[in-house]
Amino acid sequence: MALTINRNMTRWIIIVASLLIISLILWNTYIFFQNFKAEERSKMEITSFAQRDIFKAIEESNKNNSDDILADLDLAFEILGNNNTTPMILVDSNSIVDNFRNILRKTDIDSIHNIKEAKYVNENLKTLIATYEQENQPIHIAASNQTLYYGNSPLLNKLKYYPLALLLIIFLFAAVAYFFYKSSKTADQNKLWTGMAKETAHQIGTPLSSLVGWTEILRNENVNPNYLSEIEKDISRLQTITDRFSKIGSKPTLEKMDVVKETLDSYEYLKTRSSKLIEFEITAPSEQLHAELNKQLFSWTIENLVKNAIDAMKGKGMLKLAIEDDGKYVKVLVTDTGKGISKQNYNTVFQPGYTTKKRGWGLGLSLAKRIIEDYHNGKIKVLHSEIGKGTTMQISLKKVS
């Protein structure tokens, strides 16, 4: 108990610590993003100042008809030239594009060239300007009555998606850890159930040996042979059950067997021990149909299907068993006139724990599926079902010559 509590405490400590580390990484990324954005804003403001100085110098030069003033603008031109990452568009008060830089998409460049020829902002550029305006507050240059629209640099755009990439990596890591934990837990549960099954087989074996001895004593006491015959059948049945439980967790040995005979043997045993209100009908070919089988496990599957069919009919109705040969596969069909299965539950009925009965663990069909598909390389499915009318279950086994 204490060990379990310590494990749970350690697990929660790791989870909480991981969440704190993730939160710190995301928060630091956000702070870095905001600082980087502020630096870009500062750079664009300096660019707007350089643009203002150039505009004033050109205006003064035109007024004085002198080019000497332009010679002192080396710093302003250098500032404009060094800004080669942030996309920007300079628009005057008449919506005329005066200048643009670092527009990376060719479609946008073509749009701007067409605009410069037409001298007016078209819908494409309006969309681009609106995008920039949403990303960053435009800078108004009062001296020239111009507006500088600028977007995020490629580096800033990449940084913006970094937290999403980090969250995706964390999510994938968590998913892998969860599935690893789930599979480990399932493996532990399988080991537990296997151990319990083998122990059950061992425990049944002791009184079973004693029953065999008592049968011999009764035979010497001249007990009615019919009674002894029925007792021996049930002892044989217990031996079969013991053998089945002992095989859980081990790879079963398959042998070439007659599917018709093995199916009918299991079917007949249950038929004689079922309610007289159940009407049994059997359709089987006269010739042998062979497949690779494990006798004990295959009979277990047939019994599970028949018992489920009887339970579905609540002990009253018609149960049909048919064995068919389609050339490649031997098919065993068990049909009842019970309550039926809804179509969305065709696969659910094979999941461990699924049951509609008040009593039972819901392991019968799950076990049947594992025996047929994992051990016999066959298929088992709900072939057809209708609510209130009945169900047909089908087993398909590869035929061998």
Helices and strands as residue ranges (DSSP letters): H 2-64, G 69-72, H 74-82, E 88-92, E 97-101, H 106-118, H 123-135, E 139-141, E 146-150, H 154-160, H 162-220, H 225-247, E 255-258, H 259-272, E 278-283, E 290-293, H 295-312, E 317-325, E 329-336, G 343-345, G 348-350, H 364-369, I 370-375, E 379-386, E 390-398
